[in-house]
Amino acid sequence: MRERIGALILAAGKGTRMRSDAPKVLKTLLGEPMLRYGLAALESLFADRVLTVVGHRAELVAAAFPGQASRFVVQAEQLGTGHALAVALPRLLAAGLTHVLVVNGDAPLVTAESLDRFLDQGLAAGADVAFVSIELPEAGAYGRVVRRDGGVRIVEAKDYDPARDGAVTGEINAGVYLLRLEAVAPFLSQLTNDNKSGEYYITDLVGLAAGAGLSVLAVNRGPDPAYLGINSPRELVVAEEALRRRIVEAHQDAGVVIRAADGVRIGPDVVLAPGVELCGPLELYGATAIAAGATVCSHGVLVDAAIGENVTVHPFCHLEGARVAAGCQVGPYARLRPGAVLEAGARVGNFVEMKKSTLGPGAKAGHLTYLGDATVGAGANIGAGTITCNYDGVHKHKTVIGQRAFIGSNSALVAPVTIGEGALVGAGSVITSDVPDGALALGRGRQVTKTRK
């Protein structure tokens, strides 16, 4: 039966209270768009049977999730959640689905496990319409759950009338629904926008189904804030902090040592092996992966970085799109930009920057060096103040430094240029021509010393 159940994410809204023209679901938590979290949770349950309704600046959402384009449903006019379901209904029916789990795209803290439990409850009860409710001390702008005369319905906050609907109980709609499509499809044409927002609400399906004698189930999760949607910048950072703590604690439980953990931010796709040691403040994002025995010290930022076994990344380093092999030393104050590769046992020290360059096994660049579009052989030593002059104002050019070469301090290697194996470049040289294996190259002006007057 599960094979005929799918999911629908509602992600078409602008999110006016976010004070931004960008789609709300593209606001980031721990470096990832809000929508990514809901998609990941639902895809773990339903694989490719997940559709997403997009609308406001849909082209930006499509660009952020290029692999999802075939599963996007465009709501050209954002007329409410009920209208969004109506727009998606033909796609849901064409897929042969019997049920759909509907989740808001602005609820990144909802877990697959919690949704799966709700799904089991709804199916076991044979519900035509099921929804999740939670209890809050202050209901705020959330839809109220009204239970009267043995029935249940949802009233949006703007339309709630205590005289008509009863006293506020604190039970609110969490925005998660399980709908049997054959049962609810006829009601979509009965939805109206006769309310203070002028929108077609999916919440009205609850009252319509109950009034028609269908099975309606409200699953109360108590005071569980994980279901709450994000509607303001303040709520965004509160949710991000909750997510940060959840991820950090999961890594600690899996055997990662995290010191000063309150200052450590780890993205949801980061992979940390047991035995890794981290110290905050520290930020790890994207597809960063850190192998066993590695230590990453404080005040660093790693994005899409691959760190090998027994590597030490000293404080104040920034690594993005870099690959660091086993036994390397990085920093402090090093910057490894996209395409930087350190092979086994290599070392970059303080104020060294690399981009699209490879430092061979055991090679060293200890201080104040820029390596761009360069290949450095095994065991080579790059002196302080060395730069590879890779850009001529129009094109980038490559520098090749052979094994065991020694580049003296304060040298400029003007690419394209090759320094041979075992060659020595004297300190302060500007090298514009290839240097043969084992040769000594000097490219500096003659010193003149005069008697002082």
C-alpha positions in Angstrom: 0.0 0.0 0.0 2.9 2.4 0.8 3.8 2.3 -3.0 0.6 4.2 -3.7 1.2 6.9 -1.2 3.0 10.1 -2.1 3.8 13.5 -0.7 3.2 17.1 -1.6 5.3 20.0 -0.3 3.6 23.4 -0.3 6.4 25.9 -1.2 4.7 28.5 -3.4 4.4 31.4 -1.0 6.5 34.6 -0.8 6.6 34.8 3.0 5.8 38.5 3.4 7.0 38.6 7.0 10.5 37.5 6.0 10.9 41.0 4.5 12.5 39.7 1.4 11.4 39.3 -2.2 13.2 35.9 -2.4 11.1 32.8 -1.9 10.8 31.9 1.7 11.8 28.3 1.1 15.2 29.4 -0.2 16.2 31.1 3.1 19.1 29.1 4.5 19.6 27.1 7.7 23.2 25.9 8.3 24.1 26.8 4.7 21.2 24.9 3.1 17.9 26.2 1.7 14.9 25.6 4.0 13.2 23.5 1.4 16.1 21.0 1.3 15.1 19.6 4.8 11.5 18.8 3.9 12.5 17.3 0.6 15.1 15.0 2.3 12.7 13.8 5.0 10.0 13.0 2.5 12.2 11.4 -0.1 13.5 9.0 2.5 9.9 7.8 2.9 8.5 8.1 -0.6 11.5 8.1 -2.9 10.5 9.9 -6.2 6.8 10.1 -5.2 7.2 13.7 -3.9 5.8 16.7 -5.7 6.6 20.3 -4.7 4.2 23.2 -5.5 6.2 26.3 -6.3 5.0 29.7 -7.3 6.6 33.0 -6.1 9.8 33.4 -8.2 9.6 29.7 -9.1 12.6 30.1 -11.4 14.9 30.7 -8.4 13.6 27.6 -6.6 14.1 25.6 -9.8 17.7 26.9 -10.1 18.4 25.9 -6.5 17.1 22.4 -7.0 17.8 21.5 -10.6 17.3 17.8 -10.0 13.7 18.4 -8.8 12.4 20.3 -11.9 10.4 17.4 -13.2 8.6 17.1 -9.9 7.7 20.7 -9.5 4.1 21.9 -9.9 3.7 25.6 -10.7 1.0 27.5 -8.9 1.0 30.6 -11.2 -1.4 32.5 -8.9 -0.8 32.0 -5.2 -4.4 31.8 -4.1 -3.9 29.7 -0.9 -3.1 26.2 0.2 -6.4 24.7 -1.0 -5.8 26.1 -4.4 -2.2 24.7 -4.4 -3.6 21.2 -3.7 -6.1 21.6 -6.5 -3.4 22.6 -8.9 -1.3 19.5 -7.9 -4.3 17.1 -7.9 -4.1 16.0 -11.6 -0.4 15.1 -11.2 -1.2 13.1 -8.0 -4.0 11.2 -9.6 -2.0 10.6 -12.8 0.7 9.0 -10.6 -1.9 6.4 -9.4 -1.7 7.6 -5.8 -4.4 6.8 -3.3 -3.1 9.0 -0.5 -1.0 12.1 -0.2 0.9 13.4 2.8 0.9 17.2 2.6 3.7 19.1 4.4 4.6 22.8 4.4 7.9 23.7 2.9 8.7 26.1 5.7 9.0 23.4 8.4 12.6 22.2 8.3 12.6 20.6 11.8 10.0 18.0 11.0 11.7 14.6 10.8 11.0 11.6 8.6 10.5 9.4 11.7 7.8 11.7 13.0 6.0 11.9 9.7 6.2 8.1 9.4 4.5 7.7 12.8 1.8 10.0 11.7 1.3 8.2 8.5 1.0 4.9 10.3 -1.6 6.3 12.6 -3.7 7.8 9.8 -3.6 4.6 7.8 -4.4 2.4 10.8 -7.4 4.5 11.6 -8.7 4.4 8.0 -8.9 8.1 8.0 -10.1 10.0 5.0 -8.5 13.2 6.4 -5.9 13.2 9.1 -3.9 16.1 10.4 -1.3 16.9 13.1 -2.1 19.3 15.9 0.2 20.6 18.5 -0.2 22.6 21.7 1.3 26.1 22.3 1.1 28.5 25.3 0.3 31.2 22.7 -1.5 30.2 19.6 -0.3 33.4 17.8 -1.1 33.4 14.0 -1.6 29.6 13.7 -4.9 28.1 12.8 -6.9 26.9 15.8 -8.2 23.4 16.2 -11.9 23.5 17.3 -13.4 20.4 18.9 -17.1 20.7 19.5 -20.1 18.4 19.6 -17.9 15.4 18.8 -16.5 16.9 15.7 -13.3 18.7 14.7 -12.4 21.5 12.4 -9.7 24.1 11.8 -10.3 27.8 11.9 -7.6 30.2 10.6 -6.4 32.8 13.2 -7.8 35.8 11.3 -11.2 34.2 11.1 -11.3 32.8 14.7 -14.3 34.1 16.8 -14.2 33.0 20.4 -17.9 33.7 20.7 -18.7 31.3 17.9 -15.8 28.9 18.1 -15.3 28.7 21.8 -12.4 29.6 24.1 -8.8 29.4 22.9 -7.4 26.1 23.9 -3.8 26.4 22.6 -4.3 23.4 20.2 -3.2 24.6 16.8 -2.9 23.2 13.3 0.6 22.0 12.5 0.1 22.1 8.7 0.7 18.3 8.1 -2.1 16.4 6.5 -2.8 12.8 5.2 -5.5 12.9 2.6 -7.3 10.0 0.8 -7.5 11.5 -2.6 -10.7 9.8 -3.8 -12.5 11.2 -0.6 -11.2 14.8 -0.7 -11.1 15.5 -4.4 -14.9 16.3 -4.7 -14.5 18.9 -1.9 -11.9 21.0 -3.7 -14.5 22.6 -5.9 -16.5 23.5 -2.7 -13.6 25.5 -1.2 -14.3 29.3 -1.1 -12.2 32.3 -0.4 -14.9 33.9 1.8 -12.5 34.7 4.6 -10.4 37.6 5.8 -7.4 36.6 3.7 -9.3 36.0 0.5 -7.6 32.6 0.1 -8.7 29.0 -0.5 -7.6 27.1 2.6 -6.7 23.4 2.7 -7.8 23.5 6.3 -11.4 23.8 5.2 -11.3 20.3 3.9 -11.3 19.1 7.5 -14.7 20.7 8.2 -16.1 19.7 4.9 -15.1 16.1 5.3 -16.4 15.9 8.9 -19.7 17.5 7.8 -20.1 14.8 5.1 -19.6 12.1 7.6 -16.1 11.0 6.5 -13.5 9.8 8.9 -11.4 12.7 10.3 -8.5 12.1 12.6 -6.6 14.8 14.5 -3.3 13.5 15.9 -2.2 15.7 18.8 1.6 15.8 19.3 1.5 17.9 22.4 4.0 20.7 22.8 6.2 19.7 19.9 7.7 22.8 18.2 9.4 20.8 15.4 6.2 21.1 13.3 6.1 24.9 13.4 6.6 26.8 10.2 9.0 29.7 9.8 7.4 33.0 9.2 9.9 35.7 10.3 13.7 36.3 10.5 13.5 35.7 14.3 11.8 32.3 13.8 14.4 31.4 11.2 17.3 31.8 13.5 15.5 30.1 16.4 14.8 27.1 14.1 18.4 27.1 12.9 19.7 26.9 16.4 17.4 24.0 17.2 18.6 22.2 14.1 22.3 23.0 15.0 21.9 21.5 18.4 20.2 18.4 17.0 23.0 17.8 14.4 25.8 18.4 16.9 24.4 16.1 19.5 23.9 13.4 16.8 27.6 13.6 15.9 28.6 13.5 19.6 26.5 10.4 20.1 28.2 8.8 17.1 31.7 9.2 18.6 32.8 12.7 17.5 34.6 14.8 20.1 33.2 18.3 19.9 34.6 20.8 22.3 33.0 24.2 22.9 30.0 22.6 21.1 27.7 25.7 21.5 29.9 27.4 18.9 30.0 24.6 16.3 27.8 24.8 13.2 27.5 21.6 11.1 25.5 21.4 7.9 23.1 18.4 7.4 25.2 16.8 4.6 28.6 16.9 6.5 30.1 13.5 7.2 32.2 13.0 10.3 33.9 9.7 11.1 34.0 8.5 14.7 37.1 9.8 16.4 37.2 13.1 14.7 37.9 16.0 17.1 36.5 19.5 16.6 36.7 22.6 18.6 34.4 25.6 18.4 33.8 28.2 17.2 33.8 26.3 13.9 31.6 26.1 10.8 31.3 23.0 8.6 29.0 23.1 5.6 28.1 21.5 2.3 29.6 18.1 1.4 32.5 18.4 3.8 33.8 15.0 4.9 36.3 14.4 7.7 38.1 11.1 8.2 39.0 9.4 11.5 41.8 10.8 13.5 41.6 14.3 12.0 41.5 17.4 14.2 39.9 20.6 13.1 40.7 23.5 15.5 38.7 26.6 16.3 37.7 29.6 14.1 37.7 27.7 10.9 35.2 27.5 8.0 35.1 24.4 5.8 32.8 24.1 2.8 32.7 21.1 0.5 36.1 20.1 1.9 37.5 16.5 2.1 39.8 15.9 5.0 41.8 12.7 5.3 42.9 10.6 8.3 45.1 12.2 10.9 45.1 15.6 9.4 45.3 18.7 11.6 43.6 21.8 10.5 45.0 24.5 12.8 43.0 27.6 13.9 41.7 30.3 11.6 41.7 28.4 8.4 39.2 28.6 5.5 38.9 25.6 3.2 36.4 25.5 0.3 36.3 22.8 -2.3 39.7 21.6 -1.1 41.0 18.0 -0.7 43.5 17.3 2.0 45.0 13.8 2.2 46.1 11.8 5.2 48.7 13.2 7.5 48.7 16.7 6.3 49.1 19.9 8.3 47.1 23.0 7.4 47.5 26.5 8.9 47.0 28.4 11.0 45.6 31.1 8.9 45.6 29.1 5.7 43.2 29.5 2.8 42.5 26.6 0.5 40.3 27.6 -2.4 38.4 25.4 -4.9 40.7 22.9 -6.6 43.4 23.0 -3.9 44.8 19.5 -3.2 47.3 18.5 -0.5 48.7 15.0 -1.0 49.8 12.8 1.8 52.0 14.5 4.4 52.0 17.9 2.7 52.1 21.0 4.8 50.8 24.5 4.3 51.5 27.0 7.0 50.3 30.4 8.1 49.0 32.9 5.5 49.3 30.4 2.6 46.7 30.6 -0.1 46.1 27.9 -2.8 43.7 27.7 -5.7 43.5 25.0 -8.4 46.9 23.8 -7.2 48.4 20.5 -6.0 51.0 20.2 -3.3 52.7 16.8 -3.7 53.4 14.2 -1.0 55.6 15.7 1.8 55.9 19.1 0.0 55.8 22.3 2.2 54.7 25.8 1.8 55.3 27.2 5.2 54.6 30.9 5.1 53.1 33.8 3.2 52.7 32.1 -0.1 50.2 32.1 -3.0 50.0 29.0 -5.2 47.6 29.4 -8.1 47.3 27.0 -11.1 50.4 25.2 -9.8 51.6 21.7 -9.5 54.3 21.1 -6.8 56.1 17.8 -6.7 56.8 15.6 -3.8 59.2 16.9 -1.2 59.5 20.4 -2.7 60.0 23.3 -0.4 58.3 26.7 -1.1 60.0 29.5 0.7 58.2 32.4 2.4 56.8 35.1 0.2 56.7 33.0 -3.0 54.0 33.6 -5.5 53.0 31.9 -8.7 52.1 34.8 -11.1 49.4 32.8 -13.0 47.4 35.6 -14.5 48.6 37.9 -17.4 45.6 40.1 -17.4 43.7 37.9 -20.0 44.5 34.2 -19.3 45.6 32.0 -16.5 48.8 30.0 -16.9 50.3 27.0 -15.1 53.4 26.7 -13.0 55.1 23.3 -12.5 57.6 22.7 -9.7 59.4 19.4 -9.7 60.1 17.0 -6.9 62.6 18.1 -4.2 62.9 21.6 -5.8 63.7 24.4 -3.4 62.2 27.8 -4.1 63.9 30.6 -2.1 62.0 33.2 -0.2 60.3 36.1 -1.8 60.4 34.6 -5.3 58.0 35.3 -8.2 57.4 32.5 -10.7 55.9 34.0 -13.8 53.7 31.4 -15.5 53.9 29.5 -17.7 57.0 28.2 -16.3 58.5 24.8 -15.1 61.0 24.4 -12.3 62.9 21.1 -12.7 63.4 18.3 -10.2 65.9 19.2 -7.5 66.3 22.7 -8.9 67.1 25.7 -6.6 65.7 29.2 -7.1 67.6 31.8 -5.2 65.8 34.1 -2.8 64.3 37.2 -4.3 64.3 35.9 -7.8 61.8 36.6 -10.6 61.7 33.5 -12.8 60.4 33.9 -16.3 62.0 30.9 -18.0 62.1 27.2 -17.4 64.7 25.9 -15.0 66.3 22.5 -15.8 66.5 19.6 -13.3 69.2 20.2 -10.6 70.0 23.8 -11.8 70.4 27.0 -9.8 68.4 29.9 -11.1 68.9 33.5 -10.0 66.7 36.3 -11.3 67.5 39.4 -9.4 69.4 42.7 -9.8 73.1 43.0 -8.8 73.6 44.4 -5.3 75.3 47.8 -5.2 76.9 48.9 -2.0 78.2 52.5 -1.6 79.9 54.4 1.1 77.4 56.6 3.1 78.0 60.4 3.0 
